[in-house]
Amino acid sequence: MEKTKCTTPLFFPSIFLASILLLARETDASCNPKRGSYNKLFVFGDSFADTGNLGKLGREFTHCWYVPYGTTFPGKPTGRFSNGRVLTDFVASFMGVRSPVPYKSRKAGSKVVSYGMNFAVGGAGVFDTGNFQRNLSEQIDLLKQQIDCGVFSVCDLKMSVGMVAVSGNDYSYVASRKNSTEAAFDMIPSVVKQIKSDIERVLNLGVAKVIVTNLHPLGCTPYFTRGRNFTDCDVPANMGALVHNTALKQALSQLDRTQSSVLLLDLNSPFYDIVSQVKGPKKFNITRRPCCESFTPDNYCGEIDDSGNRKYNLCTNPDQYFYWDDVHPTQAGWAAVAKSFETTIRRFLYQ
């Protein structure tokens, strides 16, 4: 686990520093946020929420740092797994704050932490997923280190909201490693138990409220629908998501029966409504095929050959597609999903 080195500017006299710390303690003690006045967002999870934490390890391993990612917003790759904004950006907008700075960019200056910090990283799981990315517990360790270093005060935490976005990397990892869907199902209890434990830890650190996502219909992602001519969804994968969601709902109800400090954010329903076109937004002409489609299942969005030629097809209008690549929504897709729970989040913040 990475250790954070805390330093104090050398030009601060010790007496002045002591007075500053005393004032901070008094401010913290008197901090009592009004309902809905949360101004910091701490984000944990994976590529659904990552806004730039994945290191630039080459095009094959970190597609999000290469074109065509980021072409809609902000016009260049920023480490987001989409053509533009992702879940974190929309949740932050509902809070009325800017998207929190990625942990990887925290040294850019003191102003960048004004709206919290994003610890989520693409490929991460609740447990280790074999790709050397920080799991959920290790991401929370980083928040604790920032608190211990004085980056965030008690008052900051009282004015903050946490978000945990887990999109199923643990299950895909174990299913692939053991070549067994059953192994993924068997892992559900331990994954849910750890999520509950991690959320409890975030609350114990002082974060006022926590938003937790459930799983979307995994079997309706282009990763699964490609083998079915981008039409039918994979039933076992969708069933696994539902089993996970049921267990997670039960676990969170035990943690917070009043649902005043923990919100289970339903991604499954809006995702399913959109991809099935039952009652979701009709703006998407294509819901199970990605805008950025690799030539073969072994290729990936953004891949090029040695001559720089594309090994993928790119749609002309991402707004007509729900999915950007094999597993991640377009910015328009995320906007439609976020609209479905905007009122829910705002109500939760004002409880």
C-alpha positions as CSV (number, residue, x, y, z in Angstrom):
1,M,0.0,0.0,0.0
2,E,1.3,3.4,-0.9
3,K,2.4,5.6,2.0
4,T,1.6,9.3,2.0
5,K,4.3,11.6,3.2
6,C,2.9,14.6,5.1
7,T,5.0,17.7,5.1
8,T,4.6,21.1,6.7
9,P,5.8,24.3,4.8
10,L,9.1,25.4,6.4
11,F,8.3,29.1,6.4
12,F,5.4,28.7,9.0
13,P,6.6,29.6,12.5
14,S,5.7,27.0,15.0
15,I,3.5,29.3,17.1
16,F,1.6,30.5,14.0
17,L,1.1,26.9,12.9
18,A,-0.2,26.0,16.4
19,S,-2.7,28.8,16.3
20,I,-3.9,27.7,12.9
21,L,-4.4,24.2,14.1
22,L,-6.3,25.4,17.2
23,L,-8.6,27.6,15.0
24,A,-9.2,24.6,12.7
25,R,-10.3,22.5,15.7
26,E,-12.7,25.2,16.9
27,T,-14.1,25.5,13.5
28,D,-14.6,21.8,13.2
29,A,-16.3,21.6,16.6
30,S,-18.8,24.3,15.6
31,C,-19.4,22.9,12.1
32,N,-23.0,21.9,11.7
33,P,-24.0,21.6,8.0
34,K,-27.5,22.6,6.9
35,R,-29.5,20.0,5.0
36,G,-28.4,19.7,1.4
37,S,-25.3,21.9,1.9
38,Y,-22.8,19.2,1.2
39,N,-19.8,20.6,-0.8
40,K,-17.4,17.7,-1.0
41,L,-17.6,14.4,-2.8
42,F,-15.3,11.4,-2.1
43,V,-15.5,8.7,-4.8
44,F,-14.5,5.1,-4.6
45,G,-14.8,2.3,-7.1
46,D,-13.9,1.5,-10.7
47,S,-14.1,2.7,-14.3
48,F,-17.8,3.8,-13.9
49,A,-16.5,6.5,-11.6
50,D,-12.8,7.0,-12.5
51,T,-12.0,10.5,-13.8
52,G,-8.3,10.1,-14.3
53,N,-6.6,7.8,-11.7
54,L,-5.5,5.0,-14.0
55,G,-1.8,5.4,-14.9
56,K,-0.8,5.8,-18.5
57,L,0.4,2.3,-19.0
58,G,0.1,2.2,-22.8
59,R,-2.8,2.1,-25.2
60,E,-3.6,-1.6,-24.7
61,F,-4.0,-1.4,-20.9
62,T,-5.2,2.2,-20.5
63,H,-7.5,2.9,-23.5
64,C,-9.1,5.8,-21.6
65,W,-6.0,8.0,-22.1
66,Y,-6.1,7.7,-25.9
67,V,-8.4,8.9,-28.7
68,P,-11.3,8.5,-29.3
69,Y,-12.0,8.6,-25.5
70,G,-12.9,12.1,-24.3
71,T,-13.8,13.4,-27.8
72,T,-17.2,14.8,-26.7
73,F,-16.0,16.2,-23.4
74,P,-13.6,17.9,-22.9
75,G,-12.4,17.2,-26.5
76,K,-9.4,15.1,-25.5
77,P,-8.7,12.0,-23.4
78,T,-8.8,12.7,-19.6
79,G,-8.8,9.2,-18.2
80,R,-12.6,8.8,-18.3
81,F,-13.9,5.6,-19.7
82,S,-16.3,7.3,-22.1
83,N,-16.5,9.9,-24.9
84,G,-17.3,12.4,-22.1
85,R,-18.7,12.7,-18.6
86,V,-19.2,9.7,-16.4
87,L,-21.2,8.9,-13.3
88,T,-19.1,11.0,-10.9
89,D,-19.5,14.1,-13.0
90,F,-23.3,13.9,-12.9
91,V,-23.5,13.1,-9.1
92,A,-21.3,16.1,-8.4
93,S,-23.5,18.3,-10.6
94,F,-26.5,17.3,-8.5
95,M,-24.6,18.4,-5.4
96,G,-23.9,21.7,-7.1
97,V,-20.1,21.2,-7.0
98,R,-17.4,20.6,-9.6
99,S,-16.3,17.0,-10.2
100,P,-13.7,16.1,-7.5
101,V,-10.0,16.0,-8.4
102,P,-8.6,12.5,-9.1
103,Y,-6.2,11.4,-6.3
104,K,-3.5,11.0,-9.0
105,S,-3.7,14.8,-9.6
106,R,-4.0,15.9,-6.0
107,K,-0.6,17.7,-6.0
108,A,-1.7,20.3,-8.5
109,G,-2.5,22.7,-5.8
110,S,-4.7,23.3,-2.7
111,K,-7.7,24.6,-4.7
112,V,-8.1,21.3,-6.5
113,V,-9.3,19.5,-3.3
114,S,-12.0,22.1,-2.6
115,Y,-14.7,19.7,-3.9
116,G,-13.3,16.4,-2.4
117,M,-11.3,13.7,-4.1
118,N,-11.8,10.8,-6.4
119,F,-10.0,7.6,-5.5
120,A,-11.9,5.3,-8.0
121,V,-9.7,3.6,-10.6
122,G,-10.5,1.6,-13.7
123,G,-10.3,-2.1,-13.3
124,A,-10.5,-2.1,-9.5
125,G,-12.7,-4.5,-7.6
126,V,-13.9,-4.9,-4.1
127,F,-11.1,-7.4,-3.8
128,D,-7.9,-7.7,-5.9
129,T,-8.7,-8.3,-9.5
130,G,-5.2,-9.3,-10.7
131,N,-4.3,-6.0,-12.4
132,F,-2.5,-4.2,-9.6
133,Q,-5.2,-1.5,-9.2
134,R,-6.2,-0.5,-5.7
135,N,-9.2,-2.4,-4.4
136,L,-12.0,-0.7,-2.5
137,S,-10.4,-1.0,0.9
138,E,-7.1,0.4,-0.3
139,Q,-8.9,3.4,-1.9
140,I,-10.5,4.1,1.5
141,D,-7.0,3.9,3.0
142,L,-6.0,6.8,0.8
143,L,-8.8,8.9,2.2
144,K,-7.7,8.1,5.7
145,Q,-4.2,9.2,4.8
146,Q,-5.4,12.5,3.4
147,I,-7.3,13.0,6.6
148,D,-4.3,12.1,8.8
149,C,-2.2,14.6,6.7
150,G,-4.7,17.4,7.4
151,V,-5.8,17.7,3.8
152,F,-9.4,17.3,5.0
153,S,-10.7,18.4,8.3
154,V,-13.5,17.1,10.6
155,C,-15.7,19.9,9.2
156,D,-14.9,18.9,5.6
157,L,-16.0,15.4,6.4
158,K,-19.3,16.6,8.0
159,M,-19.9,18.5,4.8
160,S,-19.1,15.6,2.5
161,V,-20.8,12.8,0.6
162,G,-19.2,9.5,-0.4
163,M,-19.9,7.5,-3.5
164,V,-19.1,3.8,-4.0
165,A,-19.5,2.6,-7.6
166,V,-18.9,-1.1,-8.1
167,S,-19.6,-2.5,-11.5
168,G,-18.7,-6.1,-11.3
169,N,-15.0,-6.5,-11.9
170,D,-14.7,-9.1,-9.1
171,Y,-17.2,-11.3,-10.8
172,S,-15.7,-11.0,-14.3
173,Y,-12.2,-11.6,-12.9
174,V,-13.1,-14.8,-11.1
175,A,-15.4,-16.1,-13.9
176,S,-12.5,-15.6,-16.4
177,R,-9.8,-17.0,-14.2
178,K,-11.8,-20.1,-13.3
179,N,-13.7,-20.3,-16.5
180,S,-16.9,-20.7,-14.4
181,T,-20.0,-18.6,-14.1
182,E,-20.8,-20.6,-11.0
183,A,-17.6,-19.4,-9.3
184,A,-18.8,-15.8,-9.8
185,F,-22.2,-16.6,-8.2
186,D,-20.4,-18.2,-5.3
187,M,-18.4,-15.0,-4.7
188,I,-21.5,-12.8,-4.2
189,P,-21.9,-13.1,-0.4
190,S,-18.2,-12.2,0.2
191,V,-18.3,-9.3,-2.2
192,V,-21.5,-7.9,-0.6
193,K,-20.2,-8.4,2.9
194,Q,-17.0,-6.5,2.1
195,I,-18.9,-3.6,0.5
196,K,-21.0,-3.3,3.6
197,S,-17.8,-3.3,5.7
198,D,-16.2,-0.7,3.5
199,I,-19.2,1.6,3.6
200,E,-19.3,1.4,7.4
201,R,-15.6,2.4,7.5
202,V,-16.3,5.4,5.3
203,L,-19.0,6.5,7.6
204,N,-16.8,6.0,10.6
205,L,-14.1,8.2,9.1
206,G,-16.7,11.0,9.4
207,V,-18.2,11.2,5.9
208,A,-21.8,12.3,6.4
209,K,-23.6,10.3,3.7
210,V,-22.7,7.6,1.3
211,I,-24.3,6.7,-2.1
212,V,-23.8,3.1,-3.2
213,T,-24.6,1.8,-6.7
214,N,-26.1,-1.6,-7.4
215,L,-25.1,-3.6,-10.5
216,H,-26.5,-2.8,-14.0
217,P,-27.7,-5.7,-16.2
218,L,-24.2,-7.1,-17.0
219,G,-25.5,-9.4,-19.6
220,C,-26.9,-6.5,-21.8
221,T,-23.5,-4.9,-22.2
222,P,-22.0,-5.2,-25.7
223,Y,-19.3,-7.4,-24.2
224,F,-22.0,-10.1,-24.0
225,T,-24.4,-9.1,-26.8
226,R,-21.7,-9.1,-29.5
227,G,-21.9,-12.9,-29.6
228,R,-25.6,-12.6,-30.1
229,N,-25.4,-10.1,-33.0
230,F,-25.9,-7.3,-30.5
231,T,-29.5,-8.3,-29.8
232,D,-30.1,-10.7,-27.0
233,C,-28.7,-10.3,-23.5
234,D,-26.9,-13.0,-21.5
235,V,-29.4,-14.4,-19.0
236,P,-26.9,-15.8,-16.4
237,A,-25.0,-12.6,-16.2
238,N,-28.1,-10.6,-15.7
239,M,-29.3,-13.1,-13.0
240,G,-26.0,-12.7,-11.2
241,A,-26.5,-9.0,-11.1
242,L,-29.9,-9.3,-9.6
243,V,-28.7,-11.8,-7.0
244,H,-25.9,-9.3,-6.0
245,N,-28.4,-6.5,-5.9
246,T,-30.8,-8.3,-3.6
247,A,-28.0,-9.3,-1.2
248,L,-26.7,-5.7,-1.3
249,K,-30.1,-4.2,-0.5
250,Q,-30.5,-6.5,2.5
251,A,-26.9,-5.7,3.8
252,L,-27.4,-2.0,3.5
253,S,-30.8,-2.1,5.3
254,Q,-29.0,-3.7,8.2
255,L,-26.4,-0.9,8.1
256,D,-28.9,2.0,7.9
257,R,-32.5,1.1,8.5
258,T,-33.7,4.7,8.2
259,Q,-31.8,5.2,4.8
260,S,-30.8,8.6,6.0
261,S,-27.0,8.1,5.8
262,V,-26.7,5.4,3.1
263,L,-28.5,5.5,-0.3
264,L,-28.6,2.4,-2.5
265,L,-28.6,4.0,-6.0
266,D,-30.4,1.9,-8.6
267,L,-28.5,1.6,-11.8
268,N,-30.1,-1.7,-12.8
269,S,-33.6,-0.4,-13.6
270,P,-32.7,2.6,-15.8
271,F,-30.0,0.6,-17.6
272,Y,-32.5,-2.2,-18.3
273,D,-35.3,0.2,-19.3
274,I,-33.0,1.9,-21.8
275,V,-31.4,-1.2,-23.4
276,S,-34.8,-3.0,-23.6
277,Q,-36.6,0.2,-24.7
278,V,-39.5,-0.8,-22.6
279,K,-40.2,2.5,-21.0
280,G,-36.8,4.3,-20.9
281,P,-35.8,7.3,-23.0
282,K,-36.4,6.7,-26.7
283,K,-33.5,8.9,-27.8
284,F,-31.1,6.1,-28.3
285,N,-31.4,4.4,-31.7
286,I,-28.8,1.8,-30.7
287,T,-28.7,0.4,-27.2
288,R,-26.8,-2.9,-27.3
289,R,-24.1,-2.1,-29.8
290,P,-21.2,0.3,-28.9
291,C,-20.4,3.5,-30.7
292,C,-16.8,2.5,-30.6
293,E,-16.8,-1.1,-31.9
294,S,-13.5,-3.1,-32.2
295,F,-13.1,-5.2,-35.3
296,T,-13.0,-8.4,-33.3
297,P,-13.7,-9.4,-29.7
298,D,-10.0,-9.6,-29.2
299,N,-9.5,-6.0,-30.3
300,Y,-10.5,-2.9,-28.2
301,C,-11.9,0.6,-28.7
302,G,-9.0,2.9,-29.6
303,E,-6.7,0.1,-30.9
304,I,-4.4,0.9,-33.8
305,D,-1.9,-1.2,-35.8
306,D,1.8,-0.5,-36.3
307,S,1.0,1.9,-39.1
308,G,-1.5,3.8,-37.1
309,N,-4.6,2.4,-38.8
310,R,-7.7,1.9,-36.7
311,K,-8.8,-1.5,-35.6
312,Y,-12.2,-0.3,-34.6
313,N,-15.2,1.4,-36.1
314,L,-16.5,4.7,-34.7
315,C,-20.0,6.0,-35.0
316,T,-20.7,9.5,-36.2
317,N,-23.1,10.5,-33.5
318,P,-22.4,9.0,-30.0
319,D,-25.6,10.6,-28.7
320,Q,-27.6,8.0,-30.6
321,Y,-25.8,5.2,-28.8
322,F,-26.2,4.1,-25.2
323,Y,-22.9,2.3,-25.0
324,W,-19.6,3.9,-25.8
325,D,-17.4,0.7,-25.8
326,D,-18.0,-2.9,-24.7
327,V,-18.9,-2.0,-21.1
328,H,-19.2,1.7,-20.6
329,P,-22.0,4.1,-21.5
330,T,-21.6,7.2,-23.6
331,Q,-21.9,10.6,-22.0
332,A,-25.5,10.7,-23.4
333,G,-26.1,7.3,-21.9
334,W,-24.9,8.4,-18.4
335,A,-27.0,11.6,-18.7
336,A,-30.1,9.5,-19.3
337,V,-29.4,7.2,-16.4
338,A,-28.5,10.1,-14.1
339,K,-31.7,11.9,-14.9
340,S,-33.7,8.9,-13.6
341,F,-32.2,9.2,-10.1
342,E,-31.5,13.0,-9.9
343,T,-34.6,13.6,-7.7
344,T,-33.7,10.6,-5.5
345,I,-30.2,12.0,-4.8
346,R,-31.4,15.5,-4.1
347,R,-34.0,14.1,-1.7
348,F,-31.4,12.0,0.0
349,L,-29.1,15.1,0.5
350,Y,-31.9,17.0,2.1
351,Q,-32.8,14.4,4.7
